[in-house]
Amino acid sequence: MKRSSSVIALIALVMSATAAVAGERTVTFAVDNMACASCPYIAKKSMAAVRGVANVTVSFEAKTATVTFDDVQTTPEAIAAASSNAGYPAHLKQGS
């Protein structure tokens, strides 16, 4: 009985530590090849389709995309790859 209590306590500790490390993160990408009005829509849809992405805002004028995501479910590299695969190479901006 004491052993099962210890196991339950250990599981609870690990779960709370994992939750403390996980978090929402926001980064900004420079996005290349956006030349027309539909380009930001396509770049946004490709980034938003990545599991863990919560929000994407694309600026045609600034040629950027600001993405909020769960850093346990995805990475900036995966988000950039999704945009790049759609024809809009994305690169993390300095300081993101």
N, C-alpha and C positions, 0 to 999 in steps of 0.2 A: 504494500500500500504506500509506504514511504517513497519507494522507488518511482511509482507512477506519478506521485505528486512532484517529484524532482523533474521528471521528464516533461510534465505539463508546464512547470515553471520555466524550464529551459526553452521549450517551444514558444512560449509567450514572450520571453526575452528576445529570441531571434526575430520573431515577427515584428516586435516594436522597434528593434534596431534597423530592420529592413525598411520599415515605414519612415523612419527618421532620415534615412539616406535618400530615399526616393523623393522626387520632387518635380514640380513644373519648372520649365526653363524657357526663356525667350532668347532667340538669336536673330541676327539680321544677316541676310545673304545678299551679295551683289549677284544680279542675274543678267547673263549675256543673251544676245540674240532677240530681245524683245523689240520688234520693229513696227507692229501694228496693234490695233485696239483689241484684237482677240488674243494676243500673246500673253498678257497678264492673266487672263482667265484660264488659259491652258496651264501655265506655270503654277497658278494657285491650285487648280484641281489636282495636278500631279502630286504636289506637296501634301495637300490635304488628305490624299488617299493613303498616305503612310500611317500605319497603325501607331497610335499614341499621339498623333498631331491633333491639338485642340483648336488652333486658330491660325489662319494664314492671312496676312494683309500684303498685297502686292502694289507697288507704286511704279506705274509705267514711266512717269517723269524721272524719278530717281533711279530707276532700274534696280530696285531692291525688293526683297520679300522679308517680312518680319514674321517669324514662326514661333508659336508657343506650343510646347510638347512635353510629354511625360518622359523624362530621361531614363526611366526603367524600361519603357517599351520601345524606344527608338533612339537614334543618335543623329547629330547634325549631318554626319556623312551619309546616312541612309536617306535623309530628306534631300540633300544636295543631289544625290544619285537619281532620285525620282524625277527631279526637275531636269537634270542633264539628260536622262533617258527620253524625256519628252521633247528634247531639242533646245532646252534653255539651260545651259551650264550655269550652275550656282556655286558660289564660293563664299565661305564665311568672311564677313567683313571684320577688320581689325577691332578688337575689343568685344567681340560677341562670344 
